[in-house]
Amino acid sequence: MQNTIEPEIIVDRLSHANRPLRIAFVTETYPPEVNGVALTIQQVVEGLYKLGHDIELIRPRQHAADQADGQGRFSEVLMKSLPIPKYPALRMGVPSKGALLQRWSLHRPDVVHIATEGPLGWSALRAALKLKLPVTSDFRTNFHAYSKYYGAGWLNKPIMAYLKKFHNRTGSTMVPTHELKQQLEAQGFKRLHVVSRGVDTTRFNPSQRSAELRAQWGLAEDDVLMACVGRLAVEKNLQLLLQAYDAVKAQVPRARLLLVGDGPMREALQITCPEAIFAGQQKGQALAAHYASADMFVFPSLTETFGNVTTEAMASGLPVVAFNYAAAAQLIRQGENGCLAELDRPQDLIAMSVSLAMDAAKRKAIQAQSLQTAQDLDWRHIVRLFETNLNQTISQSEAVHDASLMARSYSAG
């Protein structure tokens, strides 16, 4: 039987040092979708573009009228998509290896960055490896942790196995915290690098506070408004938030709860807590105004890889009460610029919420420190770290390629 040998893919390249990169950026989610991952990816993409890099953004088509954007160094490629189960308004990519192979064979990027691990991301990984392109990735969402909240805890191991297989085939995986890096390394993930998340302090800041909004909600200036921003879904641990609110109300009867976001739990939450303010999804200046018009932020989630809402709340001048986890663990110093409860002590999160709601002077003191922390999370610095990681991965890929050529040459000689 005659052996079939695939033709070698010749990589013709110039040094990437001191020149713009051609970056293929693959993601299942992007604005106008409203979620932390989409908004973070937008900040990175726009930041890389401002640094002079050429960006090819590859994402699923979200609706029939969705039009690809494209101007000079920035272009969008819209791929086929399907609705996401339980979130019919959102769509995910479908397997598209063939289309990506064809595209990247004709227009070869310097590096492929894969932001999400769905069907489109998996197709991009396979196509990039086939074409011997450098690949980087993000670990952004705890899919494996979500499974237990949807009666599918048995999926935890196979999901984690898939994620490890996915990321270990890339040249670098970026994670947002040292805590997550250690957790993933313990489970066999390789080539992990910490690149934190930034916050837009020009948008999120205390000056966005709106007396008009508070008046619409029936709040006087000295009334306490406790806020939480995010998807209204079971994995966000919102039952604990309601318990904290009930405890606050017992001590501060005029306190109110503001929920910004939407999701499958909204109707149940409205039945359980009809006096809460359900503001729905907000974005841009409206979102900034909702943050800044609150007086404290309580975030009970235990399924975040980072939790952008933590930094947005801090930048907005809100004292944050959260678990010692994800962004809060990395940024908050207990009692100084926020309040941290240990993961196994939900009662402490409730008690801290009550204490903060009852003490205006304490809220003001924490606010000053919280704002200073947020100022150190400028997106320009974060994007530079991201850029450095891309360049390092490209260099490592080139070194491996050169070593392979030398080995072949030596063997042939």
N, C-alpha and C positions, 0 to 999 in steps of 0.2 A: 504493500500500500504506500503510495507516494505521500510524503509529508507536505502539508500546505503551510507555507510560511507567509505571514502577513508582511506586506512591505513596510519598511521602517519609516516612521514619520520624522522627517528632517526638521529640526527646529532652527530656523534662521533668525538670529536675534542680534540686536545691538545692546550695549550696556544700558541698563535702566537708570544708572546714576545720573543725577542732574538733568533729568528730562521728564516730561509729563508721562504718566502711565495711562495705558488703555485698560480700563477696569470694567469687566462685565460683572454687574451687581445683580444677583438673583434673589428675589424675595417673593413670598406668597402674599404679603400684605404691604400696603403703602397708602398714604393719603390719596383720596379723601376718606378712606377708612379711618375710624377714630379708635385707636388703641395704643398702648405704650410702645409696642414693638414697631408699629408703622411710623409713629412720630419720631422715634429714635433713629430709625433707618433713614428717614427724610433728613434729619440733621446731619448724619454722617455723609449721605450722598451730596447734599448741598455744600457741606464743608469741603469735601474732596474736589468738587467742581470749582469752588472758589480758589483752591490751591493750584488750579491749572490743569487738573487731570481730565482725561476724556472718559465720560461715563456712558455705559450702555446699561440701562436699567431694564431688567427682564422681570415681568410680573404677570399674574393672571389678569385677564379682562374681567372687570367687576360687573359690567352691565352692557347691554347691547350698544348703547350710545357712547360707550367709553372710547375716547380717541387717544391715540399715542401722541405724546409730546416729542418734539425733536427740534433742536436748534444747534447747529455747529458741533460743539464738543459734548453735548448732552442729547441722548436719544432714548426713547422708550420702545420696548418690544412687548406687545401684548399677546399673551399665550392663551390657549383654550382653558376653560375653568369649569368647575362644578360647585354647587352649593355645599357649604360646610354643615354637617348634621348638627341639629339643635341651634344653629345660627344661620338660617336660610338667607338672611340679608348679606352674609359674607360668602365669599367664594374662594376655592383653593385651586391651585394649578393641577394639571393632569400630566401623566408621563409624556415627555417631549424630547427624549434623547435624540431622535433622528433630526428634528428641526434644529436643535442646538448644534449638533455635529455639523450640519450643513452650513449654518450661519458662521460658526467659529472657524471652520475650514477656510472660508472665504475672507473673513475679517477676524484675524487672530488677535485676541486680547493678550496683554502681558500677564494678567492674573484674573482668575475668576473668584469672586467672593460670594459665598452662599449664606444668606442671612437666616433662612428657615429650612427645616428638615423635612418638608412635605414632599409630595410626588414631584413637583417641579424642581425642588432642591436636589432630590435624589437623581433625577434625570441630568441635571447640570453637573453633578459630581461625576457620574459615569461618562458623560461626554467630555468633560475636562480631562479626566484621567486617560481616556482613549487618545486624546490629542496631545497628551503630555504637557498640559498647561498647569502652571502653579495654581493651587487652590487653597483658599482660606475659608474659615467658617465662623459663625457665631453660635454659642449655646445661649439661647434667649428665653426659652419657655419650658417650664417643668411639666412636660406632657406626662411623664412617668408619675409625678405627684398628683396630677389631676385625676388619674384613673380611679383612685379610691373614692373620690367624691361622686362618681357617677356609677357606683355599683360594679366597677370593673377592676378591682384591686388586683385580680389575677393577671391583668395585663401589664402590671408594673415591670416584671422581669423581662418579658419579651420586648417591651417598649425601650427599656434601658439598654438591652442588648442591641437593638437596632440603632439607637443613638450613639452608642460606643462604636459600632461598626462604621457608622456614617462619619463621625468626626475623626476617628483614627486613620481614615483614608485621606484626610486633608493634611496640608503642610503645617497648618496652625489653626487652633480653635481659640477664639477670643471669648473670655468670660468676664462678667462685670465686677466680681468680688473675689478676694483672696479666700474667703470662706467656701465659695462654690468651687473654686479651683482645687482646694484640698479635698472636698467631698468627691469630686469627679476623679481625681488622681487615685483616691483610695479604691475606686471601682474600675480602674484600669484604663482611664482616658489618658491620652498622650498629647504632648506638644501643646499644652495649655498656656495661654498668656492673658494676664489681667489687663483689660482696657475698660475703665469705668465708664459710666454714663455722665453726660453733662446736663446742664439745665440752662434755659434761656432766661437770664436774669433781667433782660430788657423787657421781656413780656411778663414774667411772673415776679411781681414785687408788690410791697404794701400799698404803693400809690394807686393800685387798681381797685382798692376798696370802694364800694359803692353804697352810699347812704340810700339811694333810690331803690336798689335791690333789697336792702334790708327792710325798707319801709314796705315794699311789696309783700315781703314775707311776714309782716306784722311785728318786726323787731325794733325795739328802741336801741340806742347806741350802747347802753350798758348791759343789754341782754346778751346771754351767752349762746353762740351758735356753734354747734359741734358738727364738723363736716367729715365726709368720706367720699373719695372720688375713685371710680373704677367700675368694672363690669359687675352688674348685679347678678351674680352667679354663686352657686353653692361653694365652689372652691375658694371664694374670698372670705369665708368664715364670718358671714354677716350676722349670724345668730348671736355671736359674741358681741358684735357691735350694738345690737339692740339691747342686750343685757347691760352693757356699759351705759347706754343712753337712759335706760330705766333707772339705773342707780344714780345717774347725774340728776335726772328729773326729781328724784326723791329729796335731793338736797337743794337743788336750784330749780324751783317749779317753772320758771319762765324760760328755761333752756329749750332750744329746738335742735332738731337733727336735720342736716342737709345731705341728701344723697345725689351726687352728680354721676350720671351714667345710666346705662340701660342693660337689659339682659333677661334671661328666663325667670329670674326670681322676682322681678318687679311686682307682678300682681300679688304674689304671696306676701311680700314685704308691705305693700300698701294695705292689705287686709290686717296684718299683724300690727302695723304701726301707722295708722291713718293720719296721725298728726305730723308725721315727718314731711319734709319738703322734698318732693321728687322732681328734680330739675331736668332729668333726661340727659342725653349726650350734649356736651358743650365743647366748643373749640375756639382757638384764637383768643381774641380779647375777651370774649364772653366767658370762656373758661377761666382766664386769669382773674376776672372780676368775681366769679363765684368763689374761687379760692380765697382771695384777699378779703372778701366780705364776711368770712367766717372768723371765729375767735380761737379755735383749736381744731386739730386734725387727729382723728383716731383711725388707725389702720390695722385691723386684726388679721390680715392675710398671712398664711404660712405656705403659700405656693408660688412665691415670686422668685425669679432669678435675680432681679434687682428691685424693681418697684419705683418707676419714674415718679409716681405721685408723691413719694416721700420727699424727693428733692424739690419738686414743684411747690409743695406745701411749705417747705422751709424757706424757699426763695420768696414766697408770698407773705412771709412774716408770721406763719402759724406755728405754735408749739406742737410738736408731733408726739403722739403716744403710739408706740408700736412694739412688736416683739423684737427681741435681740436676734435679728435675722435679716439677711439680704442687705439692702441699702441702709436700713436703719442701724444694723450692727456695724457697718463700715463707717458711718458718718456721725451717729449720735453718741454723745457722752452723757451718761445718765445724770439727770438733774441739772445739767449745764445748758445744753442746746436742744434738749428734748427729754423724753421719758421712755425707758426701755424696760419691758417685762421679759422675764425668762420664758422660753418656749413652753415649759411644763407648768407655768403658773398664770393661767388666764385670769384668775382672780386679781392678780397684781395689775394687769392691764385695766381692769374695771376700776380698781382703787385709785390708780394714777389718773384716770379720766375724771373721777369725782374730785380728787384733790386739785387738779388743774382748773376745773370748772368753777371751783369755789374761791380761787385765789387769783385775782386780777393782777396783783403785783408780781406774782410768780410767772404768770403768762408773759408779762412785759419783759421781765428779766431774761427769760428763755428766748424770746423773740430776737433780742439783740444778738445773742450768740448764734442762733439759728441762721440769721441773715448772713453773718460772717462766713459760716460754713458754706452756704450756697454760693457766695461770691468766688470761692476757690474752685468751683466746678464749671468753669468757662468751657463752652463747646469747642473753641478753637484749639485748646490744649488737648482735649480728648481726640479730636480728628487728627492732630499731629501724631499722637500715639498710634492711632489706627494706621496712618500712612506708613509709619516706621515699621509696623508689623508686616504690612504688605511687601515693603521693600526687602525686609529680611527673608521672607518666605521665597520671594523671587530669587534672591541671591543663593539661598540654600538649594533651590531647584536647579539653578544653573550649575552649581558646584557638583551636584549629583550627576547631571548630564555630562559634564566635562570629564568626571572620573570614569563614567561608563565608556565614553569614547576612548579614553586613554587605555582602559583595560582591554578593549576590543583591539586597539592598535597593537598593544604589547602581545596579545594572544596571537594575532595574525602574523606578527614578526617572528 
